[in-house]
Amino acid sequence: MPDNLFDLSGKVAIVTGASRGLGQYLGRALARAGADLVITSRTVESLTPFRAEIEGLGRRALPLALDVRDYDSIQRMVAAAADAYGKIDILVNNAGCNVRKLAMDVTWDDWNLVLDTNLRGSFFVAQAVARHMLARRYGRIVQIGSVTSVNGYAGLAPYGASRGGVRQMVMSLADDWGPYGITVNVLAPGWFKTAQSAVLYEDREWVDYLVDRIPLRRPGQPRDLDGAVVFLASDASEYVTGQILLVDGGISTGAVRAIPRKRAQATG
């Protein structure tokens, strides 16, 4: 066992949905910890800047096309990754999408898009990668969830269903694959500003409302995910599986603004 349990030197990690947002945050953290990467997107060209950035850190980065709604695309990506590196140690299953609509406005196609991407796609990518991990009796699978894996929010019914499903799925996969040395966990970010959510942060009133509900009094920053993803991808989490790690500033506690002191005294 290495002296530094968080050292990923010599490891190969697949990070899906790495053309922007959380996928890039997570990929950078793994590369800085020593891992070589396979980075994926539906269009390989969109990965060019990120590939250059990772190579600038002294790590290898293989860009591959992946559409998680296409079974054959999944199989091709995983086969190419295994052929290029000879092994796959880590999967960060990040590719996802969202449709923000009130429940009465959600269409059949909206539901299928979100669930096929976030839940069905996540399962079949994990399955394809696990086939390679099973033979080596080693693997770290990190499924990306969300605070919506445990809390409900208006306008996010398909998304919440998909992320809640990821949480339940991970518990089953952990039981299936644990005897082969594979851990499967959920990394669940809270409210981070990404390309998907950027429009929300243009509303100052909404941001103030959000911050009031977060005990640490701020939305998430990219650096907040670094330690969590490296922990779940490394030997430091060897005895952790089937779990959800919320990185949400505490919003999942259900916190609300405290009663002002004068009012508390008046009602006490």
Order of alpha helices (4+ residues) and beta strands (2+ residues): beta-alpha-beta-alpha-beta-alpha-beta-alpha-alpha-beta-alpha-beta-alpha-alpha-beta-alpha
